[in-house]
Amino acid sequence: MTLKMAVPNKGRLNERAVDLLVKSGLDLGEGWGRKLYVKVRNKDIEVIFVRAQDIPVFVHSGAVDIGITGQDQIANACVDVKEILPLRFGHCRLSVAVPEASGIRSIEDIPEGSRIATSFVNVSKKFFESVGKNVEIVEVTGAAEIMPYMGVSDFIVDLVSSGSTLKTNRLVEIQTILESEAVVLANHKSLETNEHEISGITNAILSVMNAETKKYLMADVPRSKLGDIEKALPGLAGPTVMELAGTSDMVAIHVVVDNNEIYDAVNKLKEFGGTGILTLPIERLVQ
């Protein structure tokens, strides 16, 4: 049976989600960006491009088996799905924001009956009910930050990343409702019936994410310095050491190093007499 996977068709999550799938080895073919769905080449997998906010509902209903979307969309959909893999991108927070000139700087200061503009209706209702505030939720489909200026609402609940959009519109963030990142989510029944196929996809994606944080480092080093090098560059399981033809005092080492350690690693190898030092990207890293 074909495994169906939903990914965002546009917006902040689309490009990275597709990038992960392609790097994982799922061939979407040419022109996938102009299609509503594609059949992955040589795999019994179908990728469907839909709105990020619809994906939790599609996964919950079983229309698709798995999907990629933000935790904010899952929370707002109020459906029972399983988050199976955090994807380390799409980080943001859903927050309450008020006009700078309002003087309000805490939830407690928000007057009863205030109008709150948001596209996250369900999450917002639950939040204000939880803090005992009787407010009117005004549903909007976009550009919530301009609603107080237009007089549509008094305050807003919206996604915040850097905060620059709020600042541009003279709004102040006063309360975070939830933190969010992109995740792979799955239908509970599909997890039972397609466990092998779903694990294959998530493991492939994870191997890509792991590889992106590492570099492959190769060098020729003095055999006498191997002890020092092994201490300085432990790698995943210690450097791989190989003999070099035509010399007994030099060996070749291969080691996987964290991206943020590559600068120091290269300099240490030079100090130990390393030559022919190469650093290479890694496409996938299965641990």
C-alpha positions as CSV (number, residue, x, y, z in Angstrom):
1,M,0.0,0.0,0.0
2,T,1.3,3.5,-0.9
3,L,2.5,5.5,2.0
4,K,1.1,9.1,1.8
5,M,3.1,12.0,3.2
6,A,1.9,15.6,3.4
7,V,4.3,18.6,3.4
8,P,3.5,22.4,3.3
9,N,2.9,23.7,-0.2
10,K,4.3,27.1,0.6
11,G,5.4,29.4,3.5
12,R,8.2,29.2,6.0
13,L,8.3,25.4,6.3
14,N,8.0,24.4,2.6
15,E,11.6,24.8,1.3
16,R,13.3,23.2,4.2
17,A,10.8,20.3,4.4
18,V,11.4,19.5,0.7
19,D,15.1,19.9,1.0
20,L,15.2,17.3,3.8
21,L,13.2,14.8,1.7
22,V,15.4,15.2,-1.3
23,K,18.6,14.9,0.6
24,S,17.2,11.8,2.3
25,G,17.0,10.1,-1.1
26,L,13.4,10.6,-2.0
27,D,13.4,11.6,-5.7
28,L,10.5,13.9,-6.3
29,G,11.3,14.3,-10.0
30,E,11.4,17.5,-12.0
31,G,8.7,20.2,-11.6
32,W,7.4,19.0,-8.3
33,G,6.9,22.7,-7.3
34,R,4.0,23.0,-9.8
35,K,2.2,19.8,-8.7
36,L,-0.3,19.1,-6.0
37,Y,1.2,15.6,-5.4
38,V,4.1,13.5,-6.8
39,K,5.0,9.9,-6.7
40,V,8.5,9.3,-5.4
41,R,10.6,7.5,-8.0
42,N,11.3,3.9,-7.2
43,K,9.5,4.1,-3.9
44,D,5.9,3.3,-2.9
45,I,5.6,6.8,-1.4
46,E,3.4,9.7,-2.5
47,V,4.1,13.3,-1.4
48,I,1.2,15.6,-1.3
49,F,1.5,19.4,-1.1
50,V,-1.1,21.1,1.1
51,R,-1.5,24.0,3.5
52,A,0.5,23.6,6.7
53,Q,-2.6,24.2,8.8
54,D,-4.5,21.4,7.1
55,I,-1.8,18.7,7.6
56,P,-2.7,17.8,11.2
57,V,-6.3,17.2,10.2
58,F,-5.3,15.1,7.2
59,V,-3.0,13.0,9.3
60,H,-5.6,12.6,12.0
61,S,-8.3,11.5,9.6
62,G,-6.0,9.0,7.9
63,A,-6.1,10.8,4.5
64,V,-2.3,10.8,4.7
65,D,-0.1,8.6,6.9
66,I,2.5,11.2,8.0
67,G,3.3,14.8,7.5
68,I,5.5,17.7,8.2
69,T,4.2,20.9,9.9
70,G,4.7,23.1,12.9
71,Q,3.7,22.2,16.4
72,D,1.7,25.4,16.5
73,Q,-0.6,24.0,13.7
74,I,-0.9,20.7,15.5
75,A,-1.9,22.5,18.8
76,N,-4.5,24.7,17.0
77,A,-6.0,21.8,15.1
78,C,-6.9,20.0,18.4
79,V,-6.5,16.5,16.9
80,D,-4.9,13.3,18.2
81,V,-1.7,12.7,16.2
82,K,1.7,11.4,17.2
83,E,4.8,13.7,16.9
84,I,7.6,11.3,15.9
85,L,10.6,13.5,15.0
86,P,11.5,17.1,15.8
87,L,13.2,18.7,12.7
88,R,15.2,21.5,14.2
89,F,13.9,24.2,12.0
90,G,10.9,26.5,11.9
91,H,11.5,27.7,15.4
92,C,9.0,30.3,16.6
93,R,6.6,31.1,19.4
94,L,2.9,31.9,19.5
95,S,2.6,35.1,21.6
96,V,0.2,37.7,22.7
97,A,1.2,41.2,21.5
98,V,-0.3,44.6,22.2
99,P,0.3,48.1,20.8
100,E,3.2,49.9,22.4
101,A,1.0,52.9,23.3
102,S,-1.5,50.8,25.2
103,G,0.7,50.7,28.3
104,I,-0.3,47.0,28.8
105,R,2.7,44.8,29.7
106,S,1.1,41.7,31.2
107,I,-1.9,39.4,30.6
108,E,-3.4,40.6,33.9
109,D,-3.6,44.1,32.4
110,I,-5.8,43.1,29.5
111,P,-9.3,44.4,30.0
112,E,-12.3,42.1,30.0
113,G,-14.1,42.0,26.6
114,S,-11.0,42.9,24.6
115,R,-10.9,41.8,21.0
116,I,-8.0,39.5,20.0
117,A,-7.2,39.0,16.3
118,T,-5.5,35.7,15.4
119,S,-5.5,32.8,13.0
120,F,-4.9,30.5,15.9
121,V,-8.4,30.6,17.2
122,N,-8.5,27.3,19.2
123,V,-5.1,27.8,21.0
124,S,-6.0,31.4,21.8
125,K,-9.4,30.5,23.3
126,K,-7.9,27.8,25.5
127,F,-5.2,30.2,26.7
128,F,-7.4,33.1,27.7
129,E,-9.8,30.7,29.3
130,S,-6.9,29.2,31.3
131,V,-6.0,32.6,32.6
132,G,-9.6,33.6,33.4
133,K,-9.9,36.3,30.8
134,N,-13.2,36.8,29.0
135,V,-12.2,38.1,25.6
136,E,-13.6,38.1,22.0
137,I,-11.5,36.1,19.5
138,V,-11.5,37.7,16.0
139,E,-10.5,35.2,13.4
140,V,-8.2,36.5,10.6
141,T,-6.3,34.6,8.0
142,G,-3.2,36.7,7.8
143,A,-1.5,40.0,8.8
144,A,-2.8,39.9,12.3
145,E,-0.2,42.6,13.3
146,I,-2.1,45.3,11.4
147,M,-5.5,44.6,13.0
148,P,-5.1,46.9,16.0
149,Y,-4.1,49.8,13.7
150,M,-7.2,49.1,11.5
151,G,-9.4,49.0,14.6
152,V,-10.4,45.4,13.9
153,S,-9.0,44.3,17.3
154,D,-7.4,45.6,20.4
155,F,-4.6,43.0,20.6
156,I,-3.3,40.0,18.7
157,V,-2.0,36.5,19.1
158,D,0.5,35.6,16.4
159,L,3.7,33.8,15.5
160,V,6.9,35.5,16.5
161,S,10.4,34.6,15.3
162,S,12.8,37.6,15.5
163,G,10.2,40.1,16.7
164,S,11.0,42.5,13.9
165,T,7.5,42.5,12.4
166,L,6.0,43.4,15.8
167,K,8.5,46.2,16.2
168,T,7.7,47.5,12.7
169,N,4.0,47.6,13.6
170,R,4.7,49.2,17.0
171,L,3.6,46.1,18.9
172,V,5.0,44.6,22.1
173,E,5.1,40.9,22.9
174,I,3.8,40.4,26.5
175,Q,3.2,36.6,26.8
176,T,4.3,33.4,25.1
177,I,1.5,30.9,24.7
178,L,3.6,28.1,23.2
179,E,7.0,27.3,21.6
180,S,7.0,25.6,18.2
181,E,9.2,23.9,15.6
182,A,8.6,21.8,12.6
183,V,8.0,18.1,13.3
184,V,7.1,14.9,11.5
185,L,3.7,13.7,12.7
186,A,1.9,10.5,12.1
187,N,-1.5,8.8,12.2
188,H,-1.7,6.4,15.1
189,K,-3.1,3.5,13.0
190,S,-0.5,4.1,10.2
191,L,2.3,3.8,12.8
192,E,1.1,0.3,13.5
193,T,0.4,-0.8,9.9
194,N,3.3,1.0,8.2
195,E,5.9,1.1,11.0
196,H,8.8,-0.1,8.8
197,E,8.1,2.4,6.0
198,I,7.7,5.3,8.4
199,S,10.8,4.4,10.3
200,G,12.7,4.3,7.0
201,I,11.7,7.9,6.2
202,T,12.3,9.3,9.7
203,N,15.7,7.6,10.0
204,A,16.7,8.9,6.6
205,I,15.7,12.5,7.5
206,L,17.5,12.2,10.9
207,S,20.7,11.0,9.1
208,V,20.6,14.1,6.9
209,M,20.1,16.4,9.9
210,N,23.0,14.7,11.8
211,A,25.3,15.0,8.8
212,E,24.6,18.7,8.5
213,T,26.2,19.3,11.9
214,K,29.4,17.4,11.0
215,K,32.4,17.6,8.7
216,Y,34.6,14.7,7.5
217,L,38.3,15.5,8.2
218,M,41.2,13.8,6.5
219,A,45.0,14.3,7.0
220,D,48.4,12.7,6.9
221,V,50.0,12.9,10.3
222,P,53.2,11.7,12.0
223,R,52.8,8.2,13.5
224,S,54.5,9.5,16.7
225,K,51.7,12.0,17.3
226,L,48.8,9.6,17.1
227,G,48.3,9.5,20.8
228,D,48.0,13.3,21.0
229,I,45.8,13.4,18.0
230,E,43.4,10.7,19.3
231,K,43.0,12.8,22.5
232,A,42.5,16.0,20.6
233,L,40.1,14.6,17.9
234,P,38.1,11.7,19.4
235,G,35.5,11.8,16.6
236,L,32.4,9.5,16.8
237,A,34.5,6.5,17.8
238,G,38.1,7.8,17.5
239,P,40.0,8.5,14.3
240,T,40.3,5.9,11.6
241,V,44.0,5.2,11.1
242,M,45.4,3.9,7.8
243,E,48.9,3.0,6.6
244,L,50.5,5.2,3.9
245,A,52.4,3.4,1.1
246,G,56.1,4.2,0.9
247,T,56.5,5.6,4.4
248,S,56.5,4.2,7.9
249,D,56.6,7.4,9.9
250,M,53.4,8.9,8.6
251,V,49.8,7.6,8.6
252,A,46.5,8.8,7.2
253,I,43.6,9.6,9.6
254,H,39.9,10.1,8.9
255,V,37.6,11.5,11.5
256,V,34.1,13.1,11.8
257,V,34.2,16.4,13.6
258,D,31.4,18.8,14.7
259,N,31.1,21.9,12.5
260,N,31.8,24.2,15.4
261,E,35.1,22.4,16.2
262,I,36.5,22.2,12.7
263,Y,38.5,25.4,12.9
264,D,40.4,24.3,16.0
265,A,40.7,20.7,14.7
266,V,42.5,21.8,11.6
267,N,44.9,24.1,13.6
268,K,45.7,21.3,16.0
269,L,46.5,18.9,13.1
270,K,48.9,21.5,11.7
271,E,50.6,21.9,15.1
272,F,51.0,18.1,15.3
273,G,52.7,18.1,11.8
274,G,49.7,17.2,9.8
275,T,49.7,17.7,6.0
276,G,47.3,17.3,3.2
277,I,44.4,18.3,5.4
278,L,41.0,18.1,3.8
279,T,37.5,18.8,5.1
280,L,34.5,17.5,3.3
281,P,30.7,17.8,3.8
282,I,28.7,14.7,4.8
283,E,25.5,13.9,3.0
284,R,24.1,11.4,5.6
285,L,25.2,10.2,8.9
286,V,23.5,7.1,10.4
287,Q,24.4,6.6,14.1
